Amino acid sequence: MSAPRSTTPWPLVALFTAGYLAPYLLPTVVGRLDSGLPVSATEAGAIGSALLLSSAAAGFLLAARVARIGPRTLARAGLALAVLGYGGAALTTTVWAVVTGAVIGGFGSGTATAVAATGIAARREPHRATTAGLLGVSALAGAVYLTVPHLGPGHGLPLAAIALTALAVWPLTGRLATAAAAAPRPGREHARPRLPHLRSGLVLAAAMPCWSMAQNSLWGVSGRIGLSQAHLTEATVGVVFAVGLGAGLLGVVGAGALGPRLGHALPIGAGTGLIAVCIAVSASATGLAGFAVGEIAWNACYPIVLSYVIGLAASLDPHGRWAVLVGSASSLGTAAGPLTGSVLAAQAGFPAMGAVLAAGLLVIAVPMTAVAMRATRRAPVAVEVLEIPVDAPPLSARRSAYDAAGPLSAGRAASR
């Protein structure tokens, strides 16, 4: 393929935002399912887990098929599923219909994310494009958290926000490649190599479900911690979440400015350690101060570390396959998060849940940091270069056409 340009790929950034919005809105989605439908807190968490599991399944199914089917076709199919699924779930109060819509919408989100991740991994600076996507989804989610509490009760508002975002992104898909443009040239169908750096990729893919599960076990019950343990109102909890996402914006801007200068090992290793502390603080909060400090600090650290993890996965394969597979593995952990957090909180309480999650994060940080250190020492993978055939004149003709100037040359030309 030709060398990727360094400009920001806005259609891919928009797809990234649409695909990641559902996980970012998970606390309010689960909380409003609990309060707006005849389901228990654990059942609401299970619905959130089903949504995210469907998203992960889409990533696994489509990881190696984006170029074959076509980025534009897949992106439009994913956005259509998101609009229909989330929109349908927002408009009904029948539990089975809400679950069905959430699963369909989740598959659409995962499809959009797969297309975005594949395209971003092929860029010259994937970390920059990932940072732009995280900025977009953080800003949008923050606006939703500030707005939704003032629009009334009901489970449908956050789901409708996700559906409307997918609808708004649809026009940008016209700038994505078609299947014919993305397909390999005749005779080169088998030129794409096998997955490179298999050991590092498998370790990272195996670690990511645990890493993401710890994050989203907290995130899935954060609203309940604020309401029931810290005794805050929904509006106050929404403000804390919005401020936290704003802090995440600042962190992502800083990470984007630094880029790969720090490598991947330090941000991933030290950042995961800081996240573990934030989870323990937030889960044990009994008032506004502790809850705000834990949630805001966690929201500031999480997208920074996530951007470096995605960048690390993208560096393992320029075709984007590890980026999609690692992202899908992360979605598996994300899917298990709400249910895991709900079960741990119900059995042991929020503080014990936080301690267990923090300890697990510290353990899982070790292999992730090892992969990052190994990738830093490794040379980049070679990228296929586009060969353009040129109709050139014969060598003798080129010599006569570009002969040296001067009297001798003029004489030779006259004699001819």
Order of alpha helices (4+ residues) and beta strands (2+ residues): alpha-alpha-alpha-alpha-alpha-alpha-alpha-alpha-alpha-alpha-alpha-alpha-alpha-alpha-alpha-alpha-alpha
